[in-house]
Amino acid sequence: MTIEKKPKFLKALTGILLYISKDKKSAAIDFENELNRKIEDLVHFPLKYRSSYYFEDGAYRDMIYNGYTIIYKVEKEKILILEIFKWQNK
C-alpha cells in the first residue's frame, strides 16, 4: 500500500508550518516530522482513525493531530491524504 499526499493537503500543510515557524522553527520541524510518522504508520493500520465526520463513505477517515484534522481516504492499493485543517476552521 502506498501513500499519496494531494496538492490541497500539501498547500495547507505548508501554510501551517510557516505559521508555526514564525514562533519557533524547531516546533515546525517537530510538527512535520511527527505528522509524517503518523501518516506513514497508516500503511500498517489504515483504519486506525475514526470514520470521517465530513463524509458518509467509511473509506474516508479523520486523523486528529495537535488540534488539526487530517482527512484521508483508504483505497484498495493506496491511501490518499486529502486535507488538513484546524477543526474550528471547517
PDB file of N, CA, C and O in Angstrom:
ATOM      1  N   MET A   1       0.851  -1.178   0.000  1.00  0.00           N
ATOM      2  CA  MET A   1       0.000   0.000   0.000  1.00  0.00           C
ATOM      3  C   MET A   1       0.897   1.241   0.000  1.00  0.00           C
ATOM      4  O   MET A   1       1.913   1.289   0.695  1.00  0.00           O
ATOM      5  N   THR A   2       0.504   2.237  -0.788  1.00  0.00           N
ATOM      6  CA  THR A   2       1.278   3.468  -0.881  1.00  0.00           C
ATOM      7  C   THR A   2       0.472   4.644  -0.330  1.00  0.00           C
ATOM      8  O   THR A   2      -0.741   4.557  -0.137  1.00  0.00           O
ATOM      9  N   ILE A   3       1.175   5.733  -0.086  1.00  0.00           N
ATOM     10  CA  ILE A   3       0.542   6.952   0.405  1.00  0.00           C
ATOM     11  C   ILE A   3       0.747   8.044  -0.635  1.00  0.00           C
ATOM     12  O   ILE A   3       1.853   8.243  -1.139  1.00  0.00           O
ATOM     13  N   GLU A   4      -0.335   8.745  -0.946  1.00  0.00           N
ATOM     14  CA  GLU A   4      -0.275   9.863  -1.887  1.00  0.00           C
ATOM     15  C   GLU A   4      -0.823  11.108  -1.193  1.00  0.00           C
ATOM     16  O   GLU A   4      -1.975  11.134  -0.760  1.00  0.00           O
ATOM     17  N   LYS A   5       0.012  12.131  -1.094  1.00  0.00           N
ATOM     18  CA  LYS A   5      -0.401  13.402  -0.490  1.00  0.00           C
ATOM     19  C   LYS A   5      -0.887  14.323  -1.604  1.00  0.00           C
ATOM     20  O   LYS A   5      -0.137  14.660  -2.520  1.00  0.00           O
ATOM     21  N   LYS A   6      -2.144  14.722  -1.514  1.00  0.00           N
ATOM     22  CA  LYS A   6      -2.763  15.543  -2.549  1.00  0.00           C
ATOM     23  C   LYS A   6      -2.316  17.009  -2.415  1.00  0.00           C
ATOM     24  O   LYS A   6      -1.945  17.453  -1.329  1.00  0.00           O
ATOM     25  N   PRO A   7      -2.357  17.755  -3.533  1.00  0.00           N
ATOM     26  CA  PRO A   7      -1.909  19.158  -3.514  1.00  0.00           C
ATOM     27  C   PRO A   7      -2.613  20.031  -2.472  1.00  0.00           C
ATOM     28  O   PRO A   7      -1.972  20.881  -1.855  1.00  0.00           O
ATOM     29  N   LYS A   8      -3.899  19.839  -2.268  1.00  0.00           N
ATOM     30  CA  LYS A   8      -4.630  20.642  -1.279  1.00  0.00           C
ATOM     31  C   LYS A   8      -4.045  20.433   0.119  1.00  0.00           C
ATOM     32  O   LYS A   8      -3.894  21.389   0.880  1.00  0.00           O
ATOM     33  N   PHE A   9      -3.718  19.191   0.453  1.00  0.00           N
ATOM     34  CA  PHE A   9      -3.097  18.881   1.741  1.00  0.00           C
ATOM     35  C   PHE A   9      -1.730  19.550   1.843  1.00  0.00           C
ATOM     36  O   PHE A   9      -1.424  20.200   2.842  1.00  0.00           O
ATOM     37  N   LEU A  10      -0.908  19.388   0.804  1.00  0.00           N
ATOM     38  CA  LEU A  10       0.451  19.927   0.834  1.00  0.00           C
ATOM     39  C   LEU A  10       0.457  21.450   0.956  1.00  0.00           C
ATOM     40  O   LEU A  10       1.281  22.014   1.677  1.00  0.00           O
ATOM     41  N   LYS A  11      -0.457  22.110   0.255  1.00  0.00           N
ATOM     42  CA  LYS A  11      -0.541  23.572   0.331  1.00  0.00           C
ATOM     43  C   LYS A  11      -0.942  24.021   1.737  1.00  0.00           C
ATOM     44  O   LYS A  11      -0.346  24.944   2.293  1.00  0.00           O
ATOM     45  N   ALA A  12      -1.951  23.368   2.307  1.00  0.00           N
ATOM     46  CA  ALA A  12      -2.396  23.726   3.656  1.00  0.00           C
ATOM     47  C   ALA A  12      -1.304  23.443   4.684  1.00  0.00           C
ATOM     48  O   ALA A  12      -1.088  24.242   5.595  1.00  0.00           O
ATOM     49  N   LEU A  13      -0.616  22.313   4.543  1.00  0.00           N
ATOM     50  CA  LEU A  13       0.458  21.966   5.476  1.00  0.00           C
ATOM     51  C   LEU A  13       1.579  22.998   5.415  1.00  0.00           C
ATOM     52  O   LEU A  13       2.120  23.391   6.449  1.00  0.00           O
ATOM     53  N   THR A  14       1.925  23.432   4.226  1.00  0.00           N
ATOM     54  CA  THR A  14       2.966  24.453   4.084  1.00  0.00           C
ATOM     55  C   THR A  14       2.585  25.720   4.842  1.00  0.00           C
ATOM     56  O   THR A  14       3.416  26.309   5.533  1.00  0.00           O
ATOM     57  N   GLY A  15       1.336  26.135   4.713  1.00  0.00           N
ATOM     58  CA  GLY A  15       0.869  27.315   5.441  1.00  0.00           C
ATOM     59  C   GLY A  15       0.936  27.132   6.946  1.00  0.00           C
ATOM     60  O   GLY A  15       1.329  28.047   7.670  1.00  0.00           O
ATOM     61  N   ILE A  16       0.556  25.961   7.415  1.00  0.00           N
ATOM     62  CA  ILE A  16       0.598  25.657   8.851  1.00  0.00           C
ATOM     63  C   ILE A  16       2.040  25.697   9.357  1.00  0.00           C
ATOM     64  O   ILE A  16       2.320  26.273  10.408  1.00  0.00           O
ATOM     65  N   LEU A  17       2.944  25.086   8.608  1.00  0.00           N
ATOM     66  CA  LEU A  17       4.351  25.045   9.019  1.00  0.00           C
ATOM     67  C   LEU A  17       4.973  26.440   9.028  1.00  0.00           C
ATOM     68  O   LEU A  17       5.764  26.762   9.914  1.00  0.00           O
ATOM     69  N   LEU A  18       4.621  27.259   8.050  1.00  0.00           N
ATOM     70  CA  LEU A  18       5.124  28.639   8.035  1.00  0.00           C
ATOM     71  C   LEU A  18       4.624  29.413   9.249  1.00  0.00           C
ATOM     72  O   LEU A  18       5.370  30.177   9.861  1.00  0.00           O
ATOM     73  N   TYR A  19       3.370  29.211   9.584  1.00  0.00           N
ATOM     74  CA  TYR A  19       2.784  29.885  10.749  1.00  0.00           C
ATOM     75  C   TYR A  19       3.486  29.446  12.042  1.00  0.00           C
ATOM     76  O   TYR A  19       3.845  30.282  12.871  1.00  0.00           O
ATOM     77  N   ILE A  20       3.676  28.147  12.204  1.00  0.00           N
ATOM     78  CA  ILE A  20       4.338  27.633  13.413  1.00  0.00           C
ATOM     79  C   ILE A  20       5.779  28.127  13.484  1.00  0.00           C
ATOM     80  O   ILE A  20       6.262  28.488  14.557  1.00  0.00           O
ATOM     81  N   SER A  21       6.468  28.143  12.340  1.00  0.00           N
ATOM     82  CA  SER A  21       7.888  28.508  12.326  1.00  0.00           C
ATOM     83  C   SER A  21       8.122  29.981  12.658  1.00  0.00           C
ATOM     84  O   SER A  21       9.227  30.352  13.055  1.00  0.00           O
ATOM     85  N   LYS A  22       7.103  30.823  12.503  1.00  0.00           N
ATOM     86  CA  LYS A  22       7.258  32.234  12.887  1.00  0.00           C
ATOM     87  C   LYS A  22       7.529  32.359  14.378  1.00  0.00           C
ATOM     88  O   LYS A  22       8.236  33.267  14.814  1.00  0.00           O
ATOM     89  N   ASP A  23       6.969  31.453  15.149  1.00  0.00           N
ATOM     90  CA  ASP A  23       7.163  31.460  16.597  1.00  0.00           C
ATOM     91  C   ASP A  23       8.412  30.677  16.988  1.00  0.00           C
ATOM     92  O   ASP A  23       9.233  31.140  17.780  1.00  0.00           O
ATOM     93  N   LYS A  24       8.538  29.471  16.413  1.00  0.00           N
ATOM     94  CA  LYS A  24       9.658  28.603  16.786  1.00  0.00           C
ATOM     95  C   LYS A  24       9.906  27.603  15.655  1.00  0.00           C
ATOM     96  O   LYS A  24       9.102  26.703  15.417  1.00  0.00           O
ATOM     97  N   LYS A  25      11.016  27.777  14.977  1.00  0.00           N
ATOM     98  CA  LYS A  25      11.322  26.938  13.816  1.00  0.00           C
ATOM     99  C   LYS A  25      11.408  25.453  14.188  1.00  0.00           C
ATOM    100  O   LYS A  25      10.930  24.599  13.442  1.00  0.00           O
ATOM    101  N   SER A  26      12.006  25.152  15.321  1.00  0.00           N
ATOM    102  CA  SER A  26      12.151  23.746  15.717  1.00  0.00           C
ATOM    103  C   SER A  26      10.791  23.101  15.978  1.00  0.00           C
ATOM    104  O   SER A  26      10.626  21.901  15.760  1.00  0.00           O
ATOM    105  N   ALA A  27       9.822  23.879  16.438  1.00  0.00           N
ATOM    106  CA  ALA A  27       8.470  23.341  16.663  1.00  0.00           C
ATOM    107  C   ALA A  27       7.822  22.952  15.338  1.00  0.00           C
ATOM    108  O   ALA A  27       7.116  21.946  15.263  1.00  0.00           O
ATOM    109  N   ALA A  28       8.059  23.739  14.301  1.00  0.00           N
ATOM    110  CA  ALA A  28       7.519  23.411  12.979  1.00  0.00           C
ATOM    111  C   ALA A  28       8.149  22.131  12.439  1.00  0.00           C
ATOM    112  O   ALA A  28       7.464  21.296  11.849  1.00  0.00           O
ATOM    113  N   ILE A  29       9.438  21.984  12.642  1.00  0.00           N
ATOM    114  CA  ILE A  29      10.136  20.771  12.194  1.00  0.00           C
ATOM    115  C   ILE A  29       9.612  19.555  12.948  1.00  0.00           C
ATOM    116  O   ILE A  29       9.346  18.516  12.344  1.00  0.00           O
ATOM    117  N   ASP A  30       9.463  19.679  14.258  1.00  0.00           N
ATOM    118  CA  ASP A  30       8.931  18.573  15.066  1.00  0.00           C
ATOM    119  C   ASP A  30       7.503  18.219  14.647  1.00  0.00           C
ATOM    120  O   ASP A  30       7.156  17.042  14.544  1.00  0.00           O
ATOM    121  N   PHE A  31       6.681  19.235  14.408  1.00  0.00           N
ATOM    122  CA  PHE A  31       5.298  19.020  13.972  1.00  0.00           C
ATOM    123  C   PHE A  31       5.284  18.213  12.676  1.00  0.00           C
ATOM    124  O   PHE A  31       4.569  17.217  12.567  1.00  0.00           O
ATOM    125  N   GLU A  32       6.073  18.643  11.701  1.00  0.00           N
ATOM    126  CA  GLU A  32       6.098  17.958  10.406  1.00  0.00           C
ATOM    127  C   GLU A  32       6.631  16.532  10.532  1.00  0.00           C
ATOM    128  O   GLU A  32       6.070  15.610   9.939  1.00  0.00           O
ATOM    129  N   ASN A  33       7.692  16.344  11.285  1.00  0.00           N
ATOM    130  CA  ASN A  33       8.268  15.005  11.441  1.00  0.00           C
ATOM    131  C   ASN A  33       7.288  14.039  12.098  1.00  0.00           C
ATOM    132  O   ASN A  33       7.125  12.909  11.638  1.00  0.00           O
ATOM    133  N   GLU A  34       6.636  14.480  13.167  1.00  0.00           N
ATOM    134  CA  GLU A  34       5.685  13.610  13.868  1.00  0.00           C
ATOM    135  C   GLU A  34       4.462  13.323  13.000  1.00  0.00           C
ATOM    136  O   GLU A  34       3.973  12.194  12.972  1.00  0.00           O
ATOM    137  N   LEU A  35       3.971  14.329  12.298  1.00  0.00           N
ATOM    138  CA  LEU A  35       2.832  14.120  11.404  1.00  0.00           C
ATOM    139  C   LEU A  35       3.195  13.124  10.307  1.00  0.00           C
ATOM    140  O   LEU A  35       2.408  12.229  10.001  1.00  0.00           O
ATOM    141  N   ASN A  36       4.372  13.272   9.715  1.00  0.00           N
ATOM    142  CA  ASN A  36       4.797  12.330   8.673  1.00  0.00           C
ATOM    143  C   ASN A  36       4.911  10.910   9.215  1.00  0.00           C
ATOM    144  O   ASN A  36       4.575   9.950   8.521  1.00  0.00           O
ATOM    145  N   ARG A  37       5.384  10.775  10.447  1.00  0.00           N
ATOM    146  CA  ARG A  37       5.474   9.440  11.050  1.00  0.00           C
ATOM    147  C   ARG A  37       4.082   8.825  11.191  1.00  0.00           C
ATOM    148  O   ARG A  37       3.883   7.652  10.877  1.00  0.00           O
ATOM    149  N   LYS A  38       3.126   9.617  11.659  1.00  0.00           N
ATOM    150  CA  LYS A  38       1.756   9.120  11.815  1.00  0.00           C
ATOM    151  C   LYS A  38       1.142   8.755  10.463  1.00  0.00           C
ATOM    152  O   LYS A  38       0.430   7.757  10.348  1.00  0.00           O
ATOM    153  N   ILE A  39       1.418   9.554   9.458  1.00  0.00           N
ATOM    154  CA  ILE A  39       0.905   9.260   8.117  1.00  0.00           C
ATOM    155  C   ILE A  39       1.526   7.971   7.586  1.00  0.00           C
ATOM    156  O   ILE A  39       0.820   7.135   7.023  1.00  0.00           O
ATOM    157  N   GLU A  40       2.824   7.802   7.757  1.00  0.00           N
ATOM    158  CA  GLU A  40       3.491   6.580   7.288  1.00  0.00           C
ATOM    159  C   GLU A  40       2.963   5.337   8.007  1.00  0.00           C
ATOM    160  O   GLU A  40       2.907   4.261   7.412  1.00  0.00           O
ATOM    161  N   ASP A  41       2.577   5.468   9.271  1.00  0.00           N
ATOM    162  CA  ASP A  41       2.010   4.343  10.022  1.00  0.00           C
ATOM    163  C   ASP A  41       0.678   3.867   9.444  1.00  0.00           C
ATOM    164  O   ASP A  41       0.268   2.732   9.684  1.00  0.00           O
ATOM    165  N   LEU A  42       0.006   4.727   8.687  1.00  0.00           N
ATOM    166  CA  LEU A  42      -1.276   4.341   8.089  1.00  0.00           C
ATOM    167  C   LEU A  42      -1.137   3.153   7.142  1.00  0.00           C
ATOM    168  O   LEU A  42      -2.098   2.413   6.934  1.00  0.00           O
ATOM    169  N   VAL A  43       0.041   2.967   6.571  1.00  0.00           N
ATOM    170  CA  VAL A  43       0.273   1.819   5.686  1.00  0.00           C
ATOM    171  C   VAL A  43      -0.016   0.519   6.431  1.00  0.00           C
ATOM    172  O   VAL A  43      -0.550  -0.427   5.851  1.00  0.00           O
ATOM    173  N   HIS A  44       0.331   0.473   7.702  1.00  0.00           N
ATOM    174  CA  HIS A  44       0.139  -0.734   8.506  1.00  0.00           C
ATOM    175  C   HIS A  44      -1.239  -0.805   9.159  1.00  0.00           C
ATOM    176  O   HIS A  44      -1.772  -1.893   9.378  1.00  0.00           O
ATOM    177  N   PHE A  45      -1.811   0.353   9.467  1.00  0.00           N
ATOM    178  CA  PHE A  45      -3.113   0.419  10.153  1.00  0.00           C
ATOM    179  C   PHE A  45      -4.002   1.480   9.495  1.00  0.00           C
ATOM    180  O   PHE A  45      -4.265   2.520  10.101  1.00  0.00           O
ATOM    181  N   PRO A  46      -4.467   1.234   8.269  1.00  0.00           N
ATOM    182  CA  PRO A  46      -5.209   2.270   7.533  1.00  0.00           C
ATOM    183  C   PRO A  46      -6.532   2.679   8.172  1.00  0.00           C
ATOM    184  O   PRO A  46      -6.995   3.798   7.950  1.00  0.00           O
ATOM    185  N   LEU A  47      -7.144   1.812   8.952  1.00  0.00           N
ATOM    186  CA  LEU A  47      -8.436   2.133   9.565  1.00  0.00           C
ATOM    187  C   LEU A  47      -8.302   2.535  11.034  1.00  0.00           C
ATOM    188  O   LEU A  47      -9.276   2.507  11.786  1.00  0.00           O
ATOM    189  N   LYS A  48      -7.099   2.904  11.428  1.00  0.00           N
ATOM    190  CA  LYS A  48      -6.809   3.224  12.827  1.00  0.00           C
ATOM    191  C   LYS A  48      -7.667   4.375  13.353  1.00  0.00           C
ATOM    192  O   LYS A  48      -8.092   4.352  14.508  1.00  0.00           O
ATOM    193  N   TYR A  49      -7.920   5.361  12.527  1.00  0.00           N
ATOM    194  CA  TYR A  49      -8.634   6.558  12.982  1.00  0.00           C
ATOM    195  C   TYR A  49     -10.111   6.485  12.622  1.00  0.00           C
ATOM    196  O   TYR A  49     -10.525   5.659  11.809  1.00  0.00           O
ATOM    197  N   ARG A  50     -10.894   7.354  13.236  1.00  0.00           N
ATOM    198  CA  ARG A  50     -12.354   7.314  13.123  1.00  0.00           C
ATOM    199  C   ARG A  50     -12.836   7.565  11.690  1.00  0.00           C
ATOM    200  O   ARG A  50     -12.149   8.188  10.880  1.00  0.00           O
ATOM    201  N   SER A  51     -14.032   7.062  11.407  1.00  0.00           N
ATOM    202  CA  SER A  51     -14.699   7.409  10.154  1.00  0.00           C
ATOM    203  C   SER A  51     -14.898   8.915  10.137  1.00  0.00           C
ATOM    204  O   SER A  51     -15.125   9.536  11.176  1.00  0.00           O
ATOM    205  N   SER A  52     -14.812   9.490   8.957  1.00  0.00           N
ATOM    206  CA  SER A  52     -14.869  10.944   8.835  1.00  0.00           C
ATOM    207  C   SER A  52     -16.229  11.508   9.206  1.00  0.00           C
ATOM    208  O   SER A  52     -17.268  10.944   8.864  1.00  0.00           O
ATOM    209  N   TYR A  53     -16.206  12.629   9.912  1.00  0.00           N
ATOM    210  CA  TYR A  53     -17.430  13.380  10.195  1.00  0.00           C
ATOM    211  C   TYR A  53     -17.906  14.121   8.952  1.00  0.00           C
ATOM    212  O   TYR A  53     -19.056  14.557   8.892  1.00  0.00           O
ATOM    213  N   TYR A  54     -17.044  14.263   7.973  1.00  0.00           N
ATOM    214  CA  TYR A  54     -17.320  15.122   6.826  1.00  0.00           C
ATOM    215  C   TYR A  54     -17.778  14.355   5.586  1.00  0.00           C
ATOM    216  O   TYR A  54     -18.184  14.966   4.598  1.00  0.00           O
ATOM    217  N   PHE A  55     -17.716  13.028   5.629  1.00  0.00           N
ATOM    218  CA  PHE A  55     -18.116  12.180   4.509  1.00  0.00           C
ATOM    219  C   PHE A  55     -18.949  11.018   5.040  1.00  0.00           C
ATOM    220  O   PHE A  55     -18.729  10.542   6.154  1.00  0.00           O
ATOM    221  N   GLU A  56     -19.893  10.573   4.244  1.00  0.00           N
ATOM    222  CA  GLU A  56     -20.734   9.425   4.623  1.00  0.00           C
ATOM    223  C   GLU A  56     -20.033   8.098   4.330  1.00  0.00           C
ATOM    224  O   GLU A  56     -20.341   7.081   4.952  1.00  0.00           O
ATOM    225  N   ASP A  57     -19.116   8.108   3.407  1.00  0.00           N
ATOM    226  CA  ASP A  57     -18.402   6.912   2.964  1.00  0.00           C
ATOM    227  C   ASP A  57     -17.360   6.518   4.016  1.00  0.00           C
ATOM    228  O   ASP A  57     -16.527   7.340   4.399  1.00  0.00           O
ATOM    229  N   GLY A  58     -17.402   5.273   4.480  1.00  0.00           N
ATOM    230  CA  GLY A  58     -16.480   4.791   5.502  1.00  0.00           C
ATOM    231  C   GLY A  58     -15.033   4.722   5.063  1.00  0.00           C
ATOM    232  O   GLY A  58     -14.147   4.518   5.893  1.00  0.00           O
ATOM    233  N   ALA A  59     -14.775   4.887   3.774  1.00  0.00           N
ATOM    234  CA  ALA A  59     -13.397   4.895   3.283  1.00  0.00           C
ATOM    235  C   ALA A  59     -12.666   6.174   3.686  1.00  0.00           C
ATOM    236  O   ALA A  59     -11.436   6.220   3.683  1.00  0.00           O
ATOM    237  N   TYR A  60     -13.428   7.206   4.032  1.00  0.00           N
ATOM    238  CA  TYR A  60     -12.840   8.474   4.462  1.00  0.00           C
ATOM    239  C   TYR A  60     -12.661   8.446   5.974  1.00  0.00           C
ATOM    240  O   TYR A  60     -13.565   8.054   6.713  1.00  0.00           O
ATOM    241  N   ARG A  61     -11.484   8.867   6.421  1.00  0.00           N
ATOM    242  CA  ARG A  61     -11.148   8.812   7.843  1.00  0.00           C
ATOM    243  C   ARG A  61     -10.630  10.171   8.312  1.00  0.00           C
ATOM    244  O   ARG A  61     -10.134  10.966   7.514  1.00  0.00           O
ATOM    245  N   ASP A  62     -10.752  10.425   9.610  1.00  0.00           N
ATOM    246  CA  ASP A  62     -10.246  11.647  10.235  1.00  0.00           C
ATOM    247  C   ASP A  62      -9.155  11.294  11.239  1.00  0.00           C
ATOM    248  O   ASP A  62      -9.416  10.643  12.251  1.00  0.00           O
ATOM    249  N   MET A  63      -7.951  11.724  10.954  1.00  0.00           N
ATOM    250  CA  MET A  63      -6.860  11.619  11.919  1.00  0.00           C
ATOM    251  C   MET A  63      -6.793  12.962  12.652  1.00  0.00           C
ATOM    252  O   MET A  63      -6.777  14.014  12.013  1.00  0.00           O
ATOM    253  N   ILE A  64      -6.754  12.934  13.956  1.00  0.00           N
ATOM    254  CA  ILE A  64      -6.623  14.149  14.747  1.00  0.00           C
ATOM    255  C   ILE A  64      -5.185  14.219  15.252  1.00  0.00           C
ATOM    256  O   ILE A  64      -4.671  13.269  15.844  1.00  0.00           O
ATOM    257  N   TYR A  65      -4.549  15.362  15.006  1.00  0.00           N
ATOM    258  CA  TYR A  65      -3.164  15.541  15.442  1.00  0.00           C
ATOM    259  C   TYR A  65      -2.958  17.000  15.865  1.00  0.00           C
ATOM    260  O   TYR A  65      -3.108  17.910  15.050  1.00  0.00           O
ATOM    261  N   ASN A  66      -2.619  17.219  17.120  1.00  0.00           N
ATOM    262  CA  ASN A  66      -2.326  18.555  17.668  1.00  0.00           C
ATOM    263  C   ASN A  66      -3.382  19.601  17.320  1.00  0.00           C
ATOM    264  O   ASN A  66      -3.048  20.735  16.980  1.00  0.00           O
ATOM    265  N   GLY A  67      -4.639  19.223  17.403  1.00  0.00           N
ATOM    266  CA  GLY A  67      -5.719  20.162  17.127  1.00  0.00           C
ATOM    267  C   GLY A  67      -6.089  20.286  15.662  1.00  0.00           C
ATOM    268  O   GLY A  67      -6.991  21.048  15.313  1.00  0.00           O
ATOM    269  N   TYR A  68      -5.409  19.551  14.803  1.00  0.00           N
ATOM    270  CA  TYR A  68      -5.693  19.563  13.374  1.00  0.00           C
ATOM    271  C   TYR A  68      -6.389  18.267  12.983  1.00  0.00           C
ATOM    272  O   TYR A  68      -6.138  17.212  13.564  1.00  0.00           O
ATOM    273  N   THR A  69      -7.261  18.361  11.996  1.00  0.00           N
ATOM    274  CA  THR A  69      -7.893  17.185  11.418  1.00  0.00           C
ATOM    275  C   THR A  69      -7.248  16.932  10.066  1.00  0.00           C
ATOM    276  O   THR A  69      -7.145  17.835   9.236  1.00  0.00           O
ATOM    277  N   ILE A  70      -6.817  15.704   9.854  1.00  0.00           N
ATOM    278  CA  ILE A  70      -6.262  15.282   8.573  1.00  0.00           C
ATOM    279  C   ILE A  70      -7.257  14.293   7.985  1.00  0.00           C
ATOM    280  O   ILE A  70      -7.491  13.228   8.556  1.00  0.00           O
ATOM    281  N   ILE A  71      -7.838  14.641   6.856  1.00  0.00           N
ATOM    282  CA  ILE A  71      -8.788  13.748   6.197  1.00  0.00           C
ATOM    283  C   ILE A  71      -8.019  12.912   5.182  1.00  0.00           C
ATOM    284  O   ILE A  71      -7.246  13.430   4.376  1.00  0.00           O
ATOM    285  N   TYR A  72      -8.252  11.602   5.245  1.00  0.00           N
ATOM    286  CA  TYR A  72      -7.634  10.721   4.259  1.00  0.00           C
ATOM    287  C   TYR A  72      -8.644   9.690   3.791  1.00  0.00           C
ATOM    288  O   TYR A  72      -9.642   9.424   4.460  1.00  0.00           O
ATOM    289  N   LYS A  73      -8.368   9.115   2.632  1.00  0.00           N
ATOM    290  CA  LYS A  73      -9.248   8.111   2.045  1.00  0.00           C
ATOM    291  C   LYS A  73      -8.452   6.830   1.836  1.00  0.00           C
ATOM    292  O   LYS A  73      -7.355   6.845   1.278  1.00  0.00           O
ATOM    293  N   VAL A  74      -9.023   5.728   2.292  1.00  0.00           N
ATOM    294  CA  VAL A  74      -8.390   4.424   2.130  1.00  0.00           C
ATOM    295  C   VAL A  74      -8.943   3.779   0.865  1.00  0.00           C
ATOM    296  O   VAL A  74     -10.142   3.523   0.759  1.00  0.00           O
ATOM    297  N   GLU A  75      -8.060   3.522  -0.087  1.00  0.00           N
ATOM    298  CA  GLU A  75      -8.423   2.807  -1.304  1.00  0.00           C
ATOM    299  C   GLU A  75      -7.747   1.444  -1.274  1.00  0.00           C
ATOM    300  O   GLU A  75      -6.991   1.133  -0.353  1.00  0.00           O
ATOM    301  N   LYS A  76      -8.023   0.647  -2.276  1.00  0.00           N
ATOM    302  CA  LYS A  76      -7.516  -0.730  -2.293  1.00  0.00           C
ATOM    303  C   LYS A  76      -5.987  -0.801  -2.212  1.00  0.00           C
ATOM    304  O   LYS A  76      -5.440  -1.588  -1.440  1.00  0.00           O
ATOM    305  N   GLU A  77      -5.306   0.017  -3.004  1.00  0.00           N
ATOM    306  CA  GLU A  77      -3.844  -0.057  -3.077  1.00  0.00           C
ATOM    307  C   GLU A  77      -3.125   1.180  -2.548  1.00  0.00           C
ATOM    308  O   GLU A  77      -1.896   1.207  -2.498  1.00  0.00           O
ATOM    309  N   LYS A  78      -3.888   2.216  -2.150  1.00  0.00           N
ATOM    310  CA  LYS A  78      -3.219   3.423  -1.669  1.00  0.00           C
ATOM    311  C   LYS A  78      -4.091   4.185  -0.682  1.00  0.00           C
ATOM    312  O   LYS A  78      -5.297   3.968  -0.571  1.00  0.00           O
ATOM    313  N   ILE A  79      -3.431   5.079   0.021  1.00  0.00           N
ATOM    314  CA  ILE A  79      -4.092   5.983   0.961  1.00  0.00           C
ATOM    315  C   ILE A  79      -3.874   7.395   0.438  1.00  0.00           C
ATOM    316  O   ILE A  79      -2.741   7.822   0.214  1.00  0.00           O
ATOM    317  N   LEU A  80      -4.973   8.111   0.247  1.00  0.00           N
ATOM    318  CA  LEU A  80      -4.907   9.484  -0.244  1.00  0.00           C
ATOM    319  C   LEU A  80      -5.026  10.437   0.944  1.00  0.00           C
ATOM    320  O   LEU A  80      -6.025  10.414   1.662  1.00  0.00           O
ATOM    321  N   ILE A  81      -4.021  11.265   1.148  1.00  0.00           N
ATOM    322  CA  ILE A  81      -4.065  12.277   2.199  1.00  0.00           C
ATOM    323  C   ILE A  81      -4.648  13.527   1.538  1.00  0.00           C
ATOM    324  O   ILE A  81      -4.010  14.149   0.689  1.00  0.00           O
ATOM    325  N   LEU A  82      -5.867  13.885   1.939  1.00  0.00           N
ATOM    326  CA  LEU A  82      -6.640  14.877   1.200  1.00  0.00           C
ATOM    327  C   LEU A  82      -6.544  16.296   1.743  1.00  0.00           C
ATOM    328  O   LEU A  82      -6.432  17.247   0.971  1.00  0.00           O
ATOM    329  N   GLU A  83      -6.586  16.446   3.057  1.00  0.00           N
ATOM    330  CA  GLU A  83      -6.768  17.784   3.612  1.00  0.00           C
ATOM    331  C   GLU A  83      -6.289  17.835   5.058  1.00  0.00           C
ATOM    332  O   GLU A  83      -6.306  16.827   5.764  1.00  0.00           O
ATOM    333  N   ILE A  84      -5.864  19.013   5.489  1.00  0.00           N
ATOM    334  CA  ILE A  84      -5.534  19.256   6.893  1.00  0.00           C
ATOM    335  C   ILE A  84      -6.083  20.628   7.265  1.00  0.00           C
ATOM    336  O   ILE A  84      -5.940  21.590   6.510  1.00  0.00           O
ATOM    337  N   PHE A  85      -6.713  20.709   8.433  1.00  0.00           N
ATOM    338  CA  PHE A  85      -7.279  21.977   8.885  1.00  0.00           C
ATOM    339  C   PHE A  85      -7.498  21.922  10.391  1.00  0.00           C
ATOM    340  O   PHE A  85      -7.591  20.848  10.985  1.00  0.00           O
ATOM    341  N   LYS A  86      -7.579  23.103  10.990  1.00  0.00           N
ATOM    342  CA  LYS A  86      -7.980  23.210  12.397  1.00  0.00           C
ATOM    343  C   LYS A  86      -9.460  22.920  12.455  1.00  0.00           C
ATOM    344  O   LYS A  86     -10.209  23.436  11.626  1.00  0.00           O
ATOM    345  N   TRP A  87      -9.909  22.126  13.387  1.00  0.00           N
ATOM    346  CA  TRP A  87     -11.316  21.709  13.417  1.00  0.00           C
ATOM    347  C   TRP A  87     -12.267  22.895  13.483  1.00  0.00           C
ATOM    348  O   TRP A  87     -13.344  22.840  12.891  1.00  0.00           O
ATOM    349  N   GLN A  88     -11.907  23.962  14.182  1.00  0.00           N
ATOM    350  CA  GLN A  88     -12.827  25.089  14.297  1.00  0.00           C
ATOM    351  C   GLN A  88     -12.888  25.925  13.021  1.00  0.00           C
ATOM    352  O   GLN A  88     -13.762  26.782  12.887  1.00  0.00           O
ATOM    353  N   ASN A  89     -11.968  25.686  12.082  1.00  0.00           N
ATOM    354  CA  ASN A  89     -11.949  26.442  10.829  1.00  0.00           C
ATOM    355  C   ASN A  89     -12.740  25.770   9.716  1.00  0.00           C
ATOM    356  O   ASN A  89     -12.814  26.310   8.612  1.00  0.00           O
ATOM    357  N   LYS A  90     -13.320  24.631   9.970  1.00  0.00           N
ATOM    358  CA  LYS A  90     -14.035  23.894   8.908  1.00  0.00           C
ATOM    359  C   LYS A  90     -15.507  24.161   8.968  1.00  0.00           C
ATOM    360  O   LYS A  90     -16.265  23.630   8.156  1.00  0.00           O
TER     361      LYS A  90
END
